[in-house]
Amino acid sequence: MNLRGKIALLLLAGVALLAHTAAVRAQSVEVFAAGSLRGVVGELTQRAAAAYHIEVKATFGASGLLRQRIEQGEAPDLFLSADLSAPRRLAVQGRTVAPVIAFAGNRMCIVSRRSAALTQRNLIERLLAPGVRLKTSTPVADPAGDYAWAIFEKIEALRPGAGAALKEKSRALMALTSTPAPNQSAAAALFAARQVDLSITYCSAAAALTQEVPGLASLEVPPRLDPHPVDGLAVLSLKPEALQVALLLLSEEGQALIAANGLVPVADLGSAGR
């Protein structure tokens, strides 16, 4: 089934359920969402409250870990993942009540100090340079780590041995931690403490990171190396309010929120350098 067909099916399911709901309706929706979607969900929460008097209770974290919590018995109404793999796995397990929907895209960026003079032309050499500390998220637990690994695999195809070397380099820093100051992100704390030199992250998060720490710059991963992340929505509950929130996210208004937060609206995924 193509994307339009899936959205149409979700719309029909939502209309049918809303039309036939006679019982007293719960007025809250529990959402598990990727940390990269914090801004989107925050604004979606405000819109849902204003338009439908629905309270959205959000829990944020790495998509792979949130998926594991659902598999272990926690029961949110919606799961907004930074990839399609985690919600599709829940669908295979029979935990979803509608087809998994792609609702946004992203890009991958590399954040470094401006003094590193990182460019798309010298990117691979700088990543491989001895002594350069490269930080990524942990694959499987966090899709950002899987996307970083996909970048390394594309580099491996261009330069045999380089991708494996980058995986080993980034593994050495996966457990690295630095206590953030109040209102400081974990990534900013690592740069501020000069524990990392380069970080592979979502472009939607890179702008905030470069504002947190003076002297940082963000570089988009070249299209030939970018895995072009796609975010997926899993509906896990028949609660009518959950369907209203899901439809709001897929609506023109919701997609405008996606764009305003630095992600790619689903209608533009086909032209986002893919």
Backbone bond lengths (Angstrom), bond angles and torsions (degrees), N, CA, C in turn:
res aa  C-N    CA-C-N  psi(-1)  N-CA   C-N-CA  omega(-1)  CA-C   N-CA-C  phi
1 M - - - 1.464 - - 1.526 108.71 -
2 N 1.356 117.35 132.50 1.453 119.36 -179.07 1.520 110.64 -78.44
3 L 1.350 115.16 174.83 1.462 120.61 -174.58 1.517 111.48 -60.54
4 R 1.351 117.84 -45.02 1.463 119.86 -179.55 1.527 111.67 -61.63
5 G 1.336 115.69 -37.72 1.453 119.38 178.84 1.521 111.75 -65.31
6 K 1.332 116.42 -39.53 1.463 120.18 179.18 1.521 110.94 -65.65
7 I 1.334 115.87 -43.45 1.466 119.22 179.67 1.527 110.24 -64.31
8 A 1.340 116.11 -41.03 1.462 119.82 179.31 1.523 110.57 -62.95
9 L 1.346 116.59 -39.42 1.459 120.20 178.90 1.520 110.89 -63.92
10 L 1.331 116.13 -42.05 1.460 120.05 178.51 1.519 110.88 -64.45
11 L 1.320 116.98 -40.23 1.463 120.92 177.79 1.525 111.21 -61.43
12 L 1.332 115.72 -45.96 1.464 119.49 -179.69 1.526 111.13 -63.35
13 A 1.345 115.64 -41.06 1.460 118.94 178.74 1.517 110.64 -62.76
14 G 1.334 115.51 -41.53 1.460 119.76 179.94 1.511 112.23 -64.33
15 V 1.332 117.33 -44.50 1.461 120.87 -179.52 1.529 110.39 -63.45
16 A 1.337 116.38 -42.89 1.468 119.77 -179.13 1.521 111.53 -63.13
17 L 1.313 116.31 -43.84 1.452 119.11 -178.29 1.519 111.73 -68.28
18 L 1.336 115.78 -41.88 1.463 118.70 179.95 1.525 111.06 -64.50
19 A 1.309 116.44 -35.74 1.461 120.35 -177.80 1.519 112.38 -72.02
20 H 1.330 117.23 -27.23 1.458 120.09 -174.07 1.528 113.30 -107.63
21 T 1.314 116.89 11.64 1.462 119.42 -179.74 1.521 109.42 -89.07
22 A 1.325 116.46 112.39 1.455 120.25 -179.23 1.526 111.71 -109.68
23 A 1.347 115.25 -20.04 1.463 118.83 -178.21 1.517 110.34 -71.72
24 V 1.328 115.05 165.82 1.464 119.65 175.61 1.514 108.13 -65.06
25 R 1.312 115.70 128.32 1.450 120.24 -172.75 1.523 111.08 -93.36
26 A 1.342 115.31 137.56 1.454 119.99 172.42 1.520 108.21 -67.90
27 Q 1.322 117.14 146.36 1.452 120.40 -174.35 1.524 113.01 -109.05
28 S 1.325 117.20 17.46 1.456 119.59 178.41 1.521 109.83 -129.10
29 V 1.329 114.96 152.52 1.460 122.09 178.80 1.518 107.49 -131.82
30 E 1.321 115.77 126.76 1.463 119.94 178.28 1.525 109.07 -94.95
31 V 1.312 115.90 128.18 1.461 122.23 -176.88 1.528 109.66 -122.66
32 F 1.323 116.12 129.74 1.459 122.03 166.74 1.523 105.75 -98.45
33 A 1.335 118.23 127.77 1.464 120.66 -175.71 1.517 111.70 -140.73
34 A 1.321 115.12 145.73 1.459 121.35 175.51 1.529 109.94 -59.19
35 G 1.318 116.06 145.45 1.457 120.12 178.65 1.508 113.19 -58.49
36 S 1.320 117.41 -29.19 1.464 121.60 179.54 1.518 112.30 -68.94
37 L 1.344 116.35 -10.93 1.468 121.21 -179.04 1.524 112.37 -105.44
38 R 1.314 117.01 14.76 1.463 120.83 -176.22 1.533 111.51 -57.92
39 G 1.328 117.23 -44.89 1.465 120.19 -179.54 1.514 112.12 -65.38
40 V 1.329 116.73 -43.32 1.463 121.54 179.60 1.523 110.51 -61.68
41 V 1.325 116.52 -48.22 1.462 120.45 -177.35 1.529 110.63 -67.14
42 G 1.326 117.17 -35.35 1.455 119.65 177.52 1.516 112.01 -60.05
43 E 1.331 116.49 -45.25 1.460 119.98 179.17 1.523 111.35 -72.58
44 L 1.343 116.51 -35.54 1.460 120.46 177.51 1.536 109.78 -62.49
45 T 1.312 116.11 -37.76 1.467 121.26 177.93 1.525 110.96 -59.83
46 Q 1.321 116.33 -44.48 1.461 120.83 179.45 1.524 111.26 -64.58
47 R 1.325 117.35 -42.44 1.469 120.92 -179.02 1.528 110.88 -67.30
48 A 1.333 117.03 -40.48 1.465 120.24 -179.50 1.526 110.95 -65.18
49 A 1.321 116.24 -37.91 1.466 119.94 178.85 1.520 110.98 -67.92
50 A 1.328 116.51 -42.73 1.463 120.08 -176.94 1.527 112.30 -71.70
51 A 1.330 116.84 -40.75 1.466 120.10 -174.13 1.523 113.10 -86.01
52 Y 1.351 117.31 -35.26 1.466 119.50 -171.18 1.529 113.50 -126.66
53 H 1.318 117.88 1.28 1.466 122.00 -178.07 1.531 111.05 58.01
54 I 1.331 114.74 37.87 1.460 121.16 178.95 1.522 108.68 -105.82
55 E 1.320 115.61 130.56 1.463 120.98 175.62 1.526 108.95 -90.87
56 V 1.321 116.98 120.68 1.464 121.94 176.68 1.521 108.58 -97.61
57 K 1.322 115.83 120.79 1.459 121.70 177.88 1.524 107.73 -105.17
58 A 1.323 116.44 110.48 1.461 120.74 -171.61 1.528 112.12 -106.07
59 T 1.319 115.16 139.45 1.455 123.83 171.32 1.523 107.11 -119.81
60 F 1.329 117.54 127.07 1.458 121.50 -176.55 1.528 110.66 -110.60
61 G 1.333 114.62 149.78 1.453 119.52 177.95 1.511 110.91 176.05
62 A 1.315 116.17 -175.02 1.463 121.10 175.67 1.529 108.88 -69.86
63 S 1.322 116.75 134.50 1.467 120.48 -173.26 1.528 113.01 -58.31
64 G 1.329 116.93 -40.26 1.460 119.12 -179.64 1.515 112.38 -64.11
65 L 1.328 116.49 -38.43 1.462 120.19 178.89 1.526 111.41 -71.76
66 L 1.338 116.91 -37.78 1.461 120.28 176.30 1.528 110.42 -64.15
67 R 1.317 115.95 -40.79 1.475 119.69 177.63 1.525 110.47 -60.66
68 Q 1.319 117.77 -39.91 1.456 121.02 178.11 1.533 111.32 -64.34
69 R 1.314 116.93 -37.75 1.470 120.33 178.77 1.534 110.76 -64.33
70 I 1.321 115.97 -37.54 1.467 119.62 177.30 1.531 109.78 -66.76
71 E 1.325 116.09 -43.28 1.467 119.98 178.99 1.526 111.66 -62.60
72 Q 1.330 116.33 -27.86 1.464 121.00 -178.75 1.528 112.81 -87.73
73 G 1.339 116.60 1.76 1.452 118.45 171.72 1.511 117.47 123.02
74 E 1.329 119.03 -12.08 1.461 119.08 177.21 1.525 108.60 -70.43
75 A 1.325 116.27 149.71 1.470 119.47 -168.51 1.524 112.60 -133.05
76 P 1.332 118.04 71.80 1.463 118.97 172.00 1.521 109.95 -70.62
77 D 1.319 116.00 165.76 1.463 120.41 178.63 1.531 111.64 -84.65
78 L 1.333 116.03 -33.60 1.461 121.73 -178.88 1.525 109.39 -134.17
79 F 1.308 115.79 147.62 1.466 122.20 175.09 1.519 107.64 -127.20
80 L 1.328 116.57 115.54 1.456 122.83 178.37 1.521 107.32 -106.72
81 S 1.314 115.79 105.97 1.457 121.70 -172.37 1.525 110.98 -104.49
82 A 1.329 115.83 152.50 1.463 121.14 176.79 1.521 111.93 -81.57
83 D 1.316 116.86 6.28 1.462 120.81 174.43 1.528 109.04 -147.16
84 L 1.306 116.08 176.21 1.467 120.98 175.76 1.518 111.85 -94.74
85 S 1.322 116.64 -20.71 1.460 120.68 -174.88 1.520 112.56 -63.59
86 A 1.335 117.41 -46.20 1.473 120.15 -177.11 1.523 112.23 -63.89
87 P 1.342 120.35 -49.52 1.465 118.66 178.02 1.525 113.07 -66.30
88 R 1.327 117.57 -32.88 1.466 119.12 177.81 1.530 111.12 -65.74
89 R 1.321 115.80 -34.97 1.468 119.07 177.37 1.525 110.13 -63.92
90 L 1.326 116.78 -40.08 1.468 119.83 177.10 1.523 110.96 -65.23
91 A 1.338 115.94 -35.99 1.467 119.84 178.64 1.526 110.88 -64.24
92 V 1.322 116.67 -42.60 1.463 121.08 178.82 1.525 110.63 -61.13
93 Q 1.320 116.05 -32.75 1.461 121.29 179.95 1.531 112.50 -80.47
94 G 1.337 116.75 -2.75 1.458 120.23 179.04 1.509 114.49 79.84
95 R 1.326 117.56 21.44 1.458 121.19 -176.51 1.532 112.87 -92.37
96 T 1.325 118.68 -10.00 1.457 121.58 -178.10 1.525 110.12 -99.79
97 V 1.347 116.19 157.68 1.461 120.71 -179.77 1.528 111.41 -114.32
98 A 1.321 116.90 6.66 1.468 122.32 178.26 1.520 107.24 -155.98
99 P 1.325 118.47 162.48 1.464 119.85 177.79 1.520 111.63 -60.87
100 V 1.333 115.91 147.16 1.463 121.19 174.71 1.522 108.85 -66.20
101 I 1.329 116.15 134.24 1.466 121.43 -176.17 1.525 110.39 -118.20
102 A 1.328 117.32 133.25 1.464 121.85 169.15 1.521 107.40 -78.30
103 F 1.331 117.34 122.11 1.459 119.28 -175.89 1.523 114.05 -117.87
104 A 1.338 117.73 -6.89 1.465 120.31 -179.74 1.519 109.01 -166.87
105 G 1.319 114.80 164.40 1.450 121.10 173.38 1.511 109.57 -127.11
106 N 1.316 116.06 173.89 1.458 121.54 178.63 1.521 108.58 -146.36
107 R 1.300 116.92 178.52 1.460 123.15 172.06 1.514 107.17 -129.32
108 M 1.322 117.04 161.14 1.458 121.03 175.75 1.528 109.63 -104.36
109 C 1.320 114.86 138.63 1.462 122.15 -179.71 1.524 109.94 -127.82
110 I 1.317 115.57 159.55 1.458 121.41 173.79 1.518 107.76 -117.18
111 V 1.310 115.94 122.59 1.458 122.08 179.54 1.526 108.04 -99.18
112 S 1.326 115.87 132.01 1.463 121.47 179.73 1.524 108.68 -148.37
113 R 1.310 116.54 176.30 1.459 119.19 174.13 1.527 109.22 -77.60
114 R 1.313 115.78 143.51 1.467 119.33 179.98 1.527 111.07 -56.35
115 S 1.309 116.61 -32.94 1.466 121.07 -178.71 1.523 112.54 -62.90
116 A 1.350 117.03 -19.24 1.466 120.15 178.20 1.514 112.14 -73.05
117 A 1.337 117.06 -16.31 1.469 122.30 178.85 1.521 111.75 50.55
118 L 1.318 115.86 46.76 1.459 121.39 -178.66 1.520 110.54 -73.57
119 T 1.332 117.49 133.35 1.458 122.95 177.03 1.528 109.00 -133.84
120 Q 1.317 116.43 166.20 1.457 119.28 176.81 1.527 111.08 -64.53
121 R 1.323 116.53 -26.94 1.463 120.05 -179.44 1.531 111.97 -73.31
122 N 1.342 116.77 -39.67 1.462 118.49 -176.41 1.528 112.76 -101.56
123 L 1.324 117.20 9.26 1.451 122.33 -172.36 1.521 113.33 -54.55
124 I 1.325 117.86 -51.39 1.460 120.49 -174.66 1.525 110.31 -63.56
125 E 1.332 116.92 -42.38 1.463 120.16 -179.81 1.522 111.49 -63.32
126 R 1.334 116.87 -40.98 1.464 119.64 -179.68 1.525 111.27 -68.78
127 L 1.322 117.20 -37.35 1.458 119.86 177.39 1.522 111.16 -62.11
128 L 1.338 116.53 -38.63 1.460 122.16 -176.19 1.524 113.47 -83.93
129 A 1.312 118.08 -12.77 1.465 121.32 -173.41 1.523 111.38 -56.87
130 P 1.332 117.73 133.29 1.471 120.92 178.01 1.527 110.51 -58.39
131 G 1.313 115.90 139.27 1.455 120.13 177.49 1.509 114.68 87.77
132 V 1.344 117.98 -13.99 1.461 121.08 177.82 1.524 108.54 -79.35
133 R 1.316 116.48 122.53 1.461 122.09 -176.50 1.527 109.37 -93.40
134 L 1.321 115.20 115.74 1.463 122.94 -173.06 1.522 109.93 -108.00
135 K 1.333 116.77 121.91 1.463 121.96 -177.72 1.523 110.35 -109.29
136 T 1.322 115.83 131.96 1.470 122.15 171.64 1.522 108.04 -132.71
137 S 1.318 115.91 166.70 1.460 120.09 170.31 1.524 108.79 -75.19
138 T 1.327 116.02 168.55 1.460 121.23 -177.86 1.525 110.67 -83.97
139 P 1.332 118.40 121.59 1.463 120.44 177.98 1.529 111.67 -56.28
140 V 1.319 116.82 153.51 1.464 127.27 -178.48 1.520 110.18 76.50
141 A 1.341 117.48 -53.45 1.463 119.49 178.51 1.515 111.00 -67.03
142 D 1.335 116.53 -37.20 1.464 121.92 -175.45 1.528 108.95 -135.48
143 P 1.338 118.79 122.31 1.461 120.13 179.61 1.525 113.94 -55.83
144 A 1.345 117.97 -28.20 1.466 119.13 177.62 1.524 110.45 -58.24
145 G 1.341 116.38 -34.55 1.458 119.88 175.78 1.520 112.08 -69.41
146 D 1.332 116.43 -39.27 1.468 119.90 176.86 1.527 110.75 -63.07
147 Y 1.333 116.21 -40.32 1.464 119.72 179.06 1.526 110.98 -66.50
148 A 1.334 117.15 -37.71 1.464 120.19 176.49 1.527 110.26 -62.71
149 W 1.340 115.74 -42.01 1.468 119.90 177.67 1.538 110.52 -62.39
150 A 1.325 116.45 -37.88 1.471 120.18 178.14 1.524 110.61 -63.26
151 I 1.337 116.57 -37.28 1.466 120.24 175.84 1.521 109.73 -62.98
152 F 1.335 116.70 -44.79 1.466 120.09 179.83 1.523 111.17 -62.07
153 E 1.322 116.84 -37.02 1.463 119.83 179.64 1.524 111.85 -68.28
154 K 1.327 116.48 -34.23 1.460 119.88 175.07 1.529 110.49 -68.25
155 I 1.342 116.45 -38.00 1.464 120.39 175.57 1.530 110.31 -65.07
156 E 1.328 116.18 -39.20 1.468 120.91 178.25 1.529 111.05 -58.61
157 A 1.337 116.26 -39.02 1.469 119.83 179.64 1.523 111.61 -65.87
158 L 1.327 116.42 -30.83 1.462 120.64 178.90 1.519 112.39 -83.56
159 R 1.336 115.42 -34.12 1.458 120.65 -175.69 1.529 108.32 -140.77
160 P 1.334 118.00 90.93 1.468 121.39 -176.95 1.527 112.36 -51.37
161 G 1.312 115.36 131.46 1.455 121.48 -179.88 1.510 113.49 97.47
162 A 1.351 116.92 -25.50 1.460 120.16 -176.46 1.525 112.02 -70.74
163 G 1.342 116.27 -40.51 1.457 119.33 -179.03 1.520 111.70 -63.99
164 A 1.326 116.68 -42.66 1.465 120.56 178.60 1.524 110.59 -62.95
165 A 1.330 116.48 -39.70 1.468 120.50 179.01 1.523 110.98 -63.97
166 L 1.324 117.47 -38.83 1.465 120.89 179.73 1.523 111.49 -69.01
167 K 1.322 117.19 -36.72 1.465 119.52 176.53 1.523 110.61 -62.75
168 E 1.328 116.18 -42.95 1.462 119.20 179.28 1.522 110.81 -65.03
169 K 1.323 116.69 -40.74 1.461 120.62 -179.54 1.526 110.93 -62.88
170 S 1.323 117.14 -44.27 1.462 119.71 -177.31 1.522 111.89 -73.30
171 R 1.341 117.89 -31.70 1.460 120.69 177.78 1.531 110.97 -58.52
172 A 1.325 116.37 -34.12 1.459 120.47 -176.93 1.518 112.22 -64.72
173 L 1.350 117.56 -19.87 1.456 120.90 -176.93 1.526 113.38 -111.23
174 M 1.321 118.03 5.23 1.463 119.75 -174.77 1.522 112.75 -63.92
175 A 1.327 117.12 -34.68 1.456 120.06 -177.67 1.528 112.39 -91.80
176 L 1.319 116.71 3.28 1.461 120.85 -177.32 1.522 110.34 -66.88
177 T 1.312 116.20 130.84 1.465 120.51 179.42 1.516 109.97 -133.98
178 S 1.302 115.19 153.97 1.456 122.16 174.83 1.518 106.71 -146.66
179 T 1.319 117.18 130.98 1.450 120.53 -176.09 1.525 110.99 -68.10
180 P 1.339 117.81 117.68 1.466 119.54 -179.23 1.524 111.42 -69.13
181 A 1.318 115.35 149.08 1.455 120.80 171.06 1.524 107.92 -73.62
182 P 1.338 118.69 166.19 1.469 120.24 177.51 1.535 111.35 -53.45
183 N 1.324 115.55 132.01 1.467 123.18 179.55 1.526 113.14 65.27
184 Q 1.325 117.61 20.73 1.463 121.39 177.84 1.520 109.71 -109.39
185 S 1.332 117.30 138.45 1.460 120.55 178.32 1.523 110.04 -75.32
186 A 1.345 115.38 159.72 1.463 120.36 179.37 1.525 111.04 -62.72
187 A 1.337 116.87 -39.85 1.465 120.24 179.88 1.521 110.96 -64.56
188 A 1.323 116.57 -41.27 1.466 120.33 178.71 1.520 110.70 -63.77
189 A 1.334 116.54 -37.81 1.465 120.28 179.92 1.528 111.08 -62.39
190 L 1.333 117.15 -38.90 1.462 120.59 179.25 1.524 111.52 -64.85
191 F 1.327 116.73 -42.42 1.465 119.90 178.27 1.523 111.09 -69.42
192 A 1.330 116.07 -41.86 1.465 119.68 -178.78 1.524 111.21 -63.19
193 A 1.345 116.51 -33.64 1.459 121.09 178.34 1.523 112.06 -85.44
194 R 1.311 116.80 1.60 1.474 123.56 -179.74 1.531 111.62 55.55
195 Q 1.327 114.78 42.68 1.461 120.56 176.81 1.529 112.26 -95.18
196 V 1.323 117.14 -16.18 1.462 121.23 177.37 1.523 109.32 -134.10
197 D 1.346 114.81 157.33 1.467 120.78 177.86 1.523 112.36 -110.57
198 L 1.339 115.47 -34.49 1.465 121.42 -178.98 1.520 108.70 -136.34
199 S 1.325 116.50 144.92 1.460 120.71 177.10 1.518 108.99 -137.78
200 I 1.321 116.16 130.60 1.459 121.02 175.91 1.518 107.87 -94.03
201 T 1.316 117.12 121.79 1.457 121.33 -174.49 1.521 110.06 -147.18
202 Y 1.320 116.89 176.26 1.460 120.64 175.36 1.533 109.46 -71.61
203 C 1.320 115.75 141.43 1.462 118.99 177.06 1.530 111.34 -62.47
204 S 1.327 117.31 -29.86 1.465 120.24 179.40 1.521 111.68 -65.28
205 A 1.338 117.43 -21.71 1.464 121.73 179.27 1.524 112.16 -99.87
206 A 1.323 116.65 -16.31 1.459 120.01 -172.69 1.525 112.57 -66.81
207 A 1.324 117.45 -37.46 1.467 120.09 -177.53 1.523 111.28 -61.32
208 A 1.339 116.67 -43.74 1.460 120.20 179.37 1.517 111.07 -65.03
209 L 1.328 117.08 -37.64 1.462 121.08 -179.57 1.527 110.95 -65.63
210 T 1.317 117.10 -43.16 1.467 119.52 179.94 1.524 112.04 -67.78
211 Q 1.331 117.05 -23.95 1.460 120.09 175.94 1.519 111.59 -79.26
212 E 1.327 116.78 -29.34 1.465 120.78 -179.15 1.522 112.51 -70.80
213 V 1.329 116.36 -38.12 1.464 120.52 -174.33 1.533 109.07 -118.57
214 P 1.323 118.43 115.31 1.467 121.01 179.20 1.524 111.33 -59.43
215 G 1.312 115.78 140.98 1.456 120.67 175.91 1.506 115.46 90.71
216 L 1.345 117.63 2.11 1.457 119.65 177.60 1.522 110.80 -92.15
217 A 1.328 115.54 152.53 1.462 121.95 176.53 1.522 108.78 -135.37
218 S 1.320 115.54 154.62 1.465 121.37 -179.30 1.521 109.81 -117.99
219 L 1.325 115.61 136.29 1.461 122.02 178.30 1.516 109.52 -125.11
220 E 1.334 117.31 126.86 1.465 120.22 175.56 1.521 109.93 -68.88
221 V 1.326 115.28 134.74 1.462 119.91 174.34 1.527 108.07 -63.18
222 P 1.338 118.92 134.32 1.467 120.46 179.90 1.525 111.67 -54.53
223 P 1.330 118.12 142.77 1.466 120.90 -177.52 1.526 114.26 -51.79
224 R 1.338 117.44 -33.89 1.470 118.95 -178.32 1.530 112.44 -69.68
225 L 1.343 116.24 -17.63 1.463 120.53 179.12 1.520 113.12 -106.86
226 D 1.323 117.26 -16.62 1.461 121.70 -175.01 1.526 110.58 -75.77
227 P 1.342 118.47 127.61 1.467 120.45 177.06 1.524 113.39 -77.80
228 H 1.324 118.15 -3.33 1.464 123.92 177.68 1.536 111.70 52.44
229 P 1.333 116.63 76.00 1.468 120.76 -178.96 1.524 113.02 -56.36
230 V 1.331 115.64 145.20 1.461 122.66 175.34 1.528 107.94 -128.28
231 D 1.330 116.81 128.63 1.464 122.48 179.88 1.523 110.52 -90.00
232 G 1.335 115.95 140.01 1.460 120.55 -176.47 1.516 113.34 -120.08
233 L 1.323 116.13 145.12 1.466 124.05 179.78 1.526 109.62 -110.93
234 A 1.331 115.45 127.13 1.462 121.23 173.28 1.524 108.55 -116.34
235 V 1.328 116.79 125.61 1.465 122.39 174.96 1.520 106.97 -93.08
236 L 1.342 116.36 119.41 1.459 121.26 -172.51 1.517 113.01 -110.83
237 S 1.338 116.75 1.08 1.458 120.64 -174.63 1.517 110.42 -140.63
238 L 1.319 116.43 148.83 1.463 121.41 175.67 1.530 112.16 -89.54
239 K 1.306 116.29 8.53 1.452 120.59 178.75 1.532 108.93 -60.50
240 P 1.334 119.20 124.35 1.467 120.33 -177.80 1.521 113.41 -55.50
241 E 1.336 116.92 -36.41 1.458 119.55 179.55 1.527 111.58 -63.74
242 A 1.334 116.72 -34.13 1.462 119.98 177.95 1.530 110.14 -63.57
243 L 1.335 115.78 -41.14 1.460 119.29 178.18 1.527 111.55 -67.28
244 Q 1.333 116.52 -35.34 1.462 118.80 177.25 1.530 110.95 -63.28
245 V 1.331 116.24 -42.93 1.464 119.80 179.39 1.528 110.51 -66.25
246 A 1.344 116.92 -40.80 1.466 120.34 177.80 1.521 111.13 -61.68
247 L 1.321 116.78 -43.35 1.464 120.56 179.57 1.525 111.07 -67.54
248 L 1.332 116.56 -35.27 1.468 119.78 176.73 1.525 110.22 -61.98
249 L 1.331 117.24 -41.31 1.460 121.13 178.84 1.523 111.50 -62.96
250 L 1.344 116.80 -36.50 1.462 121.17 -177.69 1.528 113.12 -85.74
251 S 1.323 115.92 -9.69 1.464 120.05 -177.60 1.532 111.64 -74.30
252 E 1.317 116.08 171.99 1.460 120.66 176.79 1.530 110.63 -57.80
253 E 1.324 116.07 -40.55 1.457 120.40 179.45 1.526 111.11 -64.60
254 G 1.328 116.06 -44.55 1.456 119.98 179.45 1.514 112.58 -64.98
255 Q 1.315 116.39 -39.40 1.460 119.83 179.47 1.531 111.72 -68.87
256 A 1.327 116.63 -28.62 1.467 119.75 173.78 1.529 110.06 -65.71
257 L 1.338 117.07 -36.47 1.461 120.89 175.65 1.526 110.39 -63.73
258 I 1.326 115.85 -39.72 1.460 120.77 177.35 1.528 110.13 -56.85
259 A 1.323 116.05 -50.49 1.460 120.65 -178.27 1.521 111.76 -64.62
260 A 1.332 116.61 -40.31 1.465 120.95 -178.17 1.521 112.02 -64.84
261 N 1.325 116.77 -22.81 1.455 120.88 -179.91 1.530 113.13 -98.68
262 G 1.323 116.21 16.58 1.451 120.59 172.90 1.509 115.99 84.04
263 L 1.340 117.34 9.55 1.458 120.37 176.30 1.525 109.61 -99.68
264 V 1.319 116.25 176.82 1.465 122.07 -176.96 1.521 109.30 -102.60
265 P 1.337 119.33 119.81 1.469 120.27 175.38 1.510 111.40 -57.46
266 V 1.329 116.20 150.05 1.452 119.82 -173.63 1.525 111.48 -61.27
267 A 1.331 118.17 -31.86 1.465 120.21 -179.75 1.520 112.58 -65.87
268 D 1.349 116.70 -19.98 1.461 120.82 -177.39 1.518 113.45 -100.79
269 L 1.330 117.62 2.87 1.457 119.45 -176.47 1.520 112.46 -60.14
270 G 1.310 117.14 -37.81 1.453 119.34 -177.63 1.507 114.38 -68.43
271 S 1.331 117.69 -18.52 1.466 120.99 -178.47 1.511 112.85 -112.81
272 A 1.340 117.29 11.48 1.471 120.90 -176.37 1.530 111.40 -90.03
273 G 1.339 116.20 45.94 1.448 120.14 176.65 1.508 114.16 78.32
274 R 1.313 116.18 16.93 1.459 119.69 -174.83 1.517 110.40 -80.66
